[in-house]
Amino acid sequence: MSYNHNELMICALARELKDGEVIGVGNNSPIPAAASLLAKELHAPNAEVYVMGQADWPFEGTKEFFDLMQRGGVDVFFLSGAQIDAYGNINLHVIGDYDSPKVRLPGGAGASVVYFLSKRTFLFKTDHTPQGFPEQLDFKTSVSSSAADVDRPGRLEGVFTPLGILRPSSYGGRLQLSALAPGIEADYIQQNTGFELALNPEPPFTLEEPTVEELSILRNQVREQLKELYPEFASTGLLHTQDQQ
């Protein structure tokens, strides 16, 4: 079966999620939402999935959810950034000078709390360009690591893009190439990354393509669950049967 970049990312993220985890998904995040719902349908039936904006959101606004996170009750969360640097720090504030930016972005929306307190954080980006992956950020919204004397239960698991997966190296945390999307070469990823990727002693592997079962559940059960919150993505972000001919 054919698939698109969204579906590849969704399946790659879903495979990372574990049964029994408490999984949080923020606003404007259809790909992580779909990945969380797919994991629950496939291999994590006992996971608790909370998608901000869902009709049955069980918390009073967002405060109660962040209270849960501060008590250590959230295992997984997903973040993105207009810029992601060589260590997985993120910028959600401005492109250019802070006082006179080229682009002013929406801001962190709790990203600093999430990155520190979610036990496992996955970064995702729907494109992979040198501008989106600079050596140095124009502004640090939240950071991937802290000093040894800072209480920080959270850790960065990896950065997922249409080209592959970057993960922190064990020697200093600089991102290194862990996995390639099918048909993508390592040199191409480096050319589209604005910083030098850390040397990985293990050669990157090629991601398994989405299976027939994954795509069937994603395009049917998961699509139905996404329609209320992300109607446009449910309609156009995933392939339909007629698109596969």
N, C-alpha and C positions, 0 to 999 in steps of 0.2 A: 504494500500500500504506500502511496506517496504521502508526504507530510510537509508541513512548512516549518519555518524557523521557530515560530511560537510553540508549535507542538513538540518540537525537539527539546526546547528549553523546559517546557512543562514536564515532559516525561523524565528528563534528567534531574530536575528538582524533586519530583515526586519520589524517585528512587532513593533519595537521601533521607526521607522522612520515616520515622519509626512508629510502630504500633504503641499506643499508650501515651504518646507525647501530647503536650498542650501546645498547640500551634496557633500563633497570631498572625493575621494578615492586615496590613494597613490600608489606607485609602488609595484609590487609583492604582490598584495592583492586581489586574486580572490574571497575569501569568502565575504569580504565587498562589492566588486564590484557586485557580484551576489545578495547580500542582497539589495543593493540600487536599482538595476534594477528590482528586484522582487517587492519591495515596490512600485516603480513607475508604474509597470504593474497592481498591485492589488488595492492599496488604496491611493496612493500618486501621482496621475497623474500630478499634478502641481509642483512637486518637480523638482529642477534642479540638475542633477547628473553629476559630472565632475570626470572622471576616468583618472588619469595620464597615458599617453601613448595611449589614444584612438585616432582613426584616425581623428576625428573632434574636437580635443582639441582646444578650442576657445581662448587660451591664448598664448602669446609669451613666449615660454619656461615655466618655473615655476615661474619666477619673478612676472608676472602679477597676477598669482593666489595668491601668498603670499601677494601681495599688496592688493588684494581684502580681504584676511583674516585679514590683519592689519587694514582695514577700517571697520571691523565688518561684513563683507558680507558673511561669511561662518557659517552655523548653526551646521553642523555635520562633524566630521572627525573620522577616525579609525586609531589606532596605535597598535603596538604589541611590544614585547620585548623578547630578549633571556632570560631575567629575569624580573619578576614583583614582587615587594615586598608587604609587608602587607598593604601598603597605596596606592598602585597603581602607585608608582614610577617605571620607566622603565630603563633598561640597554640595549643599542644597540651598545655598544663599545667593551668591552672585557669580557672574562671569565678568572678569575684569576687576578694576579697582572698586573696593567696597563703597567708597563715597561717591564715585561716579562710574557705575558699572555699565558694561555693554548690555547686560541682561540682569534684571533682578528676579530671583527665583522665589518660590513660595516660602522657603525657610525649612527649619528642621522638623517641626511638627512632632516633637517627642523623640527624634532620632537619637539624641544623646543618651536619653534614659534607656532606650531600647538596646543600643549597641553595648552598653555596660551590663545590662541586667538579664537580657535574654540569654539563656545558656548556650544556644547555638544560633548564630546569625548567618544568613545567606545573603550575599549581595547579588543583584541581578541588573542587567542593562540590556535593553532591546537593540542596541547597536554597539559596534566595537570600532572606534576610530581613535586616532592619536589625540584629537582634541578632548575626547571623553576620558582618556587615560593618560593624563599628563604626569610628568615626574613630580611636579609641585602643584598643589591646589591653589586656586585664587582665594579660597576661604575654607577653613576647616569647620565643618558643621559638627562632625563627630569623628572619633578616632578609633582605630581597631585594637589598640593595645594601650596599656597604662604602666606606670612605674610599679615596681615590686611592692611598694608599701600602700598601693591603692587597692581597696577591696573591689574586685571585679570578677564576678562569676562568669561573665559572658566571653565568648571567643568567636572569631571569624572562621567559618568553615570553608568558604570559597566564594569566588566571583563567577557567575554564570552569564554567558553571552551567547549570541547565535554562532560564534566561532569556536567556542570551547569553554573550558573551565580553568581558572587560575586559582591556586591555593597558596596560603602562606608557607614559606619555607621554614624548616625547623631551625635554621641558623639565621636569626635576625628578623624573620617574618616577612621579608620581601617576597612579593608575589612571583610564583613560578608557574610555568605551563604544566598542567596536570593532564588535561584531556583535550582532544581535538574533535570538533564536529565532523561527521562523515564528509569526506571529500575536501577537507581543509588541511593545508600543510602548516607546519610549525613556523616556517619563515614568513608565511602570509600573516599569521597572528602577530609576530614580532613587528612586521612592517606597519601594522595597524594599531600598535600600542606605542604611546608616546614616551615610555620609559623602557630601559633595558630589563627584560625579565631575568629573574635570578636563575642560575644554572640548576637544573634538576638532575640529580644523579640517576633518577629513574626516567627513562624515556616516556613521553606522554602516550597514553593509549587513545584509541579512537572510540568514541562513545557508541554504545549499541544503539542502533536505530530503534525508534518506537515500534513496539510489537503490534500485531493485529489486535490483540486484546486491549492494550493500552489505548490505541486510537479509537477503537469501537466504544469503549466506556467514556473516553474523553469527549467524543463527538455526540454522544447520546445522553447518558445520565448526567455527566458533568456539565454539558452545555445547557441542559434544562435548569440545573441549579444556578448557573451563571446569568440566566436571562433577565432576572429581576434586577440584579445589581449592576451588571455589565451587559446590557442588551446589544450594544454595537459590537463589542468584542465577541459575544456569543454568536452573533450573526456573521461577522466578517473575519474574526481573528483565528478561527478554526476552519479547516476544510470541510466541505460538504461532500456527500456521495458523488454528485455530479462533477465536482472539481477533481476527482481522482481518475477520471476516465482518460 
